[in-house]
Amino acid sequence: MKTNEENSEFIIGRHPAMAALKSDQEINKVFIQKGLKTDAIAQLVKSAKERHLVISNVPKTKLDQMTAGQNHQGVALAVAAYQYATVDDLFENAAQKDEEPFFLILDELADPHNLGSILRTADAAGVHGIIIPKRRSVGLTSVVSKTSTGAIEHVPVARVTNLVQVAKELQKRGVWLFGTDMQGTDYRRWDAKGAVALVIGNEGKGISPLLKKTCDEMLTIPMIGHVQSLNASVAASLLIYQGFATRHPLD
């Protein structure tokens, strides 16, 4: 049985957990209740170690919280709700459409509703793929899926260990990186023709300093009202469609 807590999906119960451990399903982390010393738990731990998975011993109250009070039997596996792509898959997606790559890099986005909304806009505007970090970021959960209204099935998402390293690799492959910041070029002047990646920062902190330094140019959305910030998914949508407009100009 699966449920969701924050950024993860969980498989709970000893039999479902063992079945998952014996399969080729991607598993992010194994949670075991502290103090349990049964043969079944020992076998689960053995199987997890054979797969070199991270095992965390937690109090029963923590497991109760993660699984919304369901009968977890002392074990929960944090798993990826959907299959992640590779960065090469994203390039291949663009090549299959005979188009220059148009990617999004989401730097530690925390809200699953924002990621779902961005996926929806990305699909509508022909974005070839999204890159997210493995740590401190929302992943592909059931909440993301629901918010995306099906777009999650059509826009490949790559999850990487180091965004800065991947950003530099993209640049070596001819991709220009455009970040978002309060100071920068008016986004209405952005010409997204060619191979480009748009970097969207965390809802509160924005783009991390090292990733910002890697960007080739910064874009800003002018605001003349009283509120000087936009929701991350709204800002992303405006920028994505500016990219769309320049890549698909009216005749």
N, C-alpha and C positions, 0 to 999 in steps of 0.2 A: 504493500500500500504506500502511496506517495502523498505527501503534503508539502507545503512550502513555509519556510521561515526565513525572513530577510532575503538573502541572495541565493538560497539553496533549495534543491528538491531533496527529499529523503525517501529512502527505502527502509522500512522498519519491520521488526520481527525477525526471529532467528532463521526461519526457513527461507523467506524472501531474500534476506541478506546473504545467506550462504549460496543461494542460486545465483545471485548477482555476482558474488565473488568468483564463482566458478565459470561465469560467462566472460565475454570480452567487453562487457559494458564499461564505459568510462566511469571511474569512481574517484571522487576528489578527496574524501576523508572518511575515516571509520570512527564512530563514536561508540565507546563501550562504557557501560555503567560501572562505576567504582565498586570494588568489593565482591563482584560476582565471580565465583570460582567453579562454574559448572563445566562439564565436558563439552557441551555445545558451544559455550563462549570460548573455551580454549581452542576448539577447532576453527571457530571464526577468526580468532586472532592469528592462528597458524596460517590460514589461507590468506589473510590480509598481508602478513609479513612476506609470504611467498611472492606476492604481487608488488612488494616494496611500497605499500600504501602508508600514509600517515595515520597513526592510531592515536586517538585522544581519549583518555579515561576521564569521565565527567560524572558529577553527582546525578542521581536519579531525577532530581528537580530540573536539571538542565535538559535532560532527555525529554522529560514531560513537557517542558516549554517548547522545545524544538518540534515535537511531534503533535502539538496541540492536545496533549492529554490522552493520546491513543495508546493502545497496548503494544509498546515497543519491545517488551521482553528483554530490555537491557541493551539493545543494539539499534543503531541507526547509521545508514550509509548516506553521505552527502554525494549526490550524483548530478551530472549534467542533464538537464531536462531535454536538451536537444543536441544533436550532433554538431560539433564545431567544424568549421572549415580551416584550411591552411591559407597562408598569404598567397601561395601559388594558385590555390583554387580561385581566389579573387581575381588574379590576373587572367586566369583561364576563362572566367565568366565574362570578362570584358572582351577577350579575344574571340570567343564564340559568337559574340554579337558584332564583331568587327568594329569595335569602338575603342577609343582611348580610355584608359582606366579613370573612373571617378569613384574614389573611396572616401569613407568617413573614418576618422580615428577618434574614439571617445575616451577621454582621459579621466578614469575613475568616476564615471557616472554612477550615482548611488540610487536613484529612484527607478524602480522597474517600470513605472508608468511612463517616465520620460524615454526610456529605451524602447518601449513598445511603440510609442508615438513616433519616434525617430525612424524606427523600422518601417512604419506605415508610410511616412513621407518618402523615405529612401526608395521603397518599392515603386511608389507612384512616379518618382522623378528619374528612375533608371539608374540609381546608384548601384555599382557593381559589387559592393561588399563593405562590411564594417569591421573595424579592428578594435578590440577591447583588451585591457590588461587582465591577467589572471587574478591579481590581488587587488583588494580595496575597490572592487567594481561589481556592479550588479551583473549577473550572468543571464543566461536564457532560461527563465523560470516560467511557470504557468501564468503568472501575473503579466509578464512581458508578452507571452503568447496571446493572451486574451486582449490586451491593449492594442496589439499590432493588427488585430482582426485578420489574421491569416498571412500577413506579410512575412512573418518569421519563417515561413516555408519557402520563400522566394528570394530572400536577401541573405547570402552567406555571411556568417559572422566568424571571424578568426579570433581566437583568444591566445594572447602571446605573453611571454614572461617579462619582456622588457620593451616598452613602447618606444623609448628613445633609440634603441638599437634597431628596431624594425623601421622606424621613421628614416634613419640614415640609410638602411638597405633600400627603402623605397626610392630615396633620392638617387642612389646609385643606379637604380633601374629606370631613371628618367622621370620620376614623379615629383611634381612641385608641391610643397606643403604650405598650406594657408591656415594660419591660426586665427583665433578670435580673441579680441581684447578691447578694453575701453579706448585704447589709443591705437590707431591704425588707419589704413585706407578705407574710405567709405565703401561698404560692401557693394553698393550699386555700380562701382567702377570695376568690380572684379570680373575678369574675363577668364572663365574656367575651361576654355578650349585647351586641348592637349591632355596629358596625363596629370591628374591633380588628386590631392587628398586634403580634405577639410578636417581640421582638428577642433573638436568641441571639448571644452573643459568641464571640470566638476561643477556641480550646481552652486557651491559656495566659494570654493577656492580658485576656480578657473583652471587654466592650463598650468601644469607644474613647470617650474622655472627651466629645468633642463630641456624639456620638450619644447617650450616656447623658444628657447635659443636655437633649436634645430629648425624651426619653421623658416621658410623663405620669405614670407610676408605675413603681416597681421592685418586682419579685417575688422572693422567696427560697424555696428549698427547705430546710426544716429538716433537720438531720442530727445524730443523737445517737451515732453510732458513732465509730470511731477515724479513719476516712478522711473528711476534710472537703471532699471534692470529688467530683463525678460526671462521667463521660464526657459530652461535649457532646450526643451523640445521645440518651443516656439521660435527661439533664436536659430536653432538648427534648421528648422523648416524654411525660414526666410532665406538663409544662406544657400541651402540646397536648391531652392527654386531660382535663386539668382544664377547658380551654376547651370541649372537646366536651361534657363532663358538664353544664356550665352552659347551653350552647346547646341541648342535647337532653336535658332533665331527664326522669327517669322519671315516669310518671303516678302 
